Amino acid sequence: MNKQLLEIINNLKGSLLGIGLNDGTYLDAIENNDDIHTCYILSNLSLTGKKFSMAKHGRSKKINIKKIKKHFKKKSLDNIICNYDIIKQFQRSFVPNSIYLNSGYLYIYGSQTEIESLKQKYQRYTNKIKINQFKDGFIMKINNQNTKNNFFKDIIFKIKDLGTDIIDFITELLIN
């Protein structure tokens, strides 16, 4: 899976938002790729360099994943690469925000738990989803080039997701 992810990073062009790319090999690959002109990395690392623009004056800027829509404009990011383990708890807000911000491809990588629920949430917006499964995880490639989201549609989906979360919580309480 790591080799495939490095290939993806080497083939990217334009601007990039990376969430959870804490591994040094991924960051080196981003730095060595001349086709990436701007890179935003949301992690606990303090990064400085010519491409990593979230760091100003030696301090990294903290951005909450729930409020990511406030910091970027509509369809302003060409590519997004994120770790599923980090965005798992923010799924309800991250899915519509990633559709809103991304004008190219969205790559999600991680372990193989709950891959179908994530796929169903993105199939509401687009049918162009490709999943590559490996022994140690998966990489989901979502094409957001012609996707559009609607304010009312997003609210309905958030209410539906909240309802399913509440039902799952209640059934878990009753079983235990």
HELIX and SHEET records of a PDB file:
HELIX    1   1 ASN A    2  ASN A   10  1                                   9    
HELIX    2   2 GLY A   24  ASN A   32  1                                   9    
HELIX    3   3 ILE A   65  LYS A   70  5                                   6    
HELIX    4   4 TYR A   84  ILE A   87  1                                   4    
HELIX    5   5 LYS A   88  PHE A   90  5                                   3    
HELIX    6   6 GLN A   91  LEU A  101  1                                  11    
HELIX    7   7 ILE A  115  GLN A  123  1                                   9    
HELIX    8   8 PHE A  151  ILE A  175  1                                  25    
SHEET    1   A 6 ILE A  36  LEU A  42  0                                        
SHEET    2   A 6 GLY A  14  ILE A  19  1                                        
SHEET    3   A 6 LEU A  77  ASN A  83  1                                        
SHEET    4   A 6 ASN A 102  GLY A 110  1                                        
SHEET    5   A 6 PHE A 138  ASN A 143 -1                                        
SHEET    6   A 6 ILE A 129  GLN A 133 -1                                        
SHEET    1   B 2 ALA A  55  LYS A  56  0                                        
SHEET    2   B 2 ARG A  59  SER A  60 -1                                        
END                                                                             
